[in-house]
Amino acid sequence: MVELRKPIIRHRKVVSQGGSHYIAIPPDWFDAHGLDPDDLELLLVANKDIRIVNPVHEEEVYKEVTEIARNVR
């Protein structure tokens, strides 16, 4: 059985710097998921919302986001 963790939800400000925009991810997100930020590439899923995803869960998140998009139409 897969252990479901409560999602960490934080308000984050978008910071503009040098023509790019950045979102800071809090260290507790990495700690809670046992991830090393120096050894990780994250997936950004965006349409009207932005979701930052651990690539390990890319397929399940893609399915979930696709289902949400179908139900919005």
C-alpha positions as a printed Julia matrix, in Angstrom:
73×3 Matrix{Float64}:
   0.0    0.0     0.0
   1.31   3.44   -0.97
   1.55   5.89    1.91
  -0.34   9.08    1.08
   1.17  12.2     2.51
  -0.75  15.34    3.22
   0.23  17.89    0.57
   2.28  20.84    1.69
   0.5   23.96    0.51
   2.23  27.29    0.81
   1.62  30.69   -0.74
   4.7   31.69   -2.7
   5.52  35.01   -4.3
   6.88  35.1    -7.83
  10.17  37.0    -7.86
  11.37  38.77  -11.01
  15.1   38.92  -11.56
  17.05  39.58  -14.74
  14.12  39.01  -17.09
  13.19  35.66  -15.49
  10.7   34.75  -12.79
  11.4   32.5    -9.82
   9.37  30.69   -7.18
  11.17  29.65   -3.99
  10.31  26.16   -2.75
  10.47  25.79    1.04
  13.03  23.32    2.45
  10.31  21.45    4.39
   8.78  20.31    1.08
  12.04  18.57    0.15
  12.48  17.17    3.66
   8.91  15.85    3.84
   9.39  13.92    0.62
  12.95  12.74    1.24
  14.32  14.64   -1.75
  17.71  16.25   -2.26
  17.18  19.56   -4.12
  20.75  19.44   -5.45
  20.08  16.1    -7.14
  16.62  16.73   -8.56
  14.89  18.09  -11.62
  11.26  19.07  -11.07
   8.44  19.01  -13.57
   6.38  22.17  -13.95
   2.78  21.6   -15.02
   1.06  24.82  -16.01
  -2.06  26.1   -17.64
  -4.14  28.53  -15.57
  -2.58  26.97  -12.47
   1.0   25.96  -11.79
   1.92  22.67  -10.18
   5.48  21.63   -9.34
   5.87  17.88   -9.49
   8.43  15.31   -8.42
   9.22  13.52  -11.73
   8.86  10.16   -9.97
   5.11  10.88   -9.93
   4.96  12.47  -13.39
   2.68   9.85  -14.94
   0.08   9.84  -12.16
   0.05  13.65  -12.01
  -0.34  13.86  -15.79
  -3.35  11.54  -15.59
  -4.85  13.58  -12.73
  -4.33  16.93  -14.48
  -5.72  15.53  -17.75
  -8.84  14.31  -15.93
  -9.33  17.72  -14.29
  -8.97  19.44  -17.68
 -11.58  17.13  -19.23
 -14.06  17.89  -16.45
 -13.59  21.66  -16.81
 -14.82  21.72  -20.42
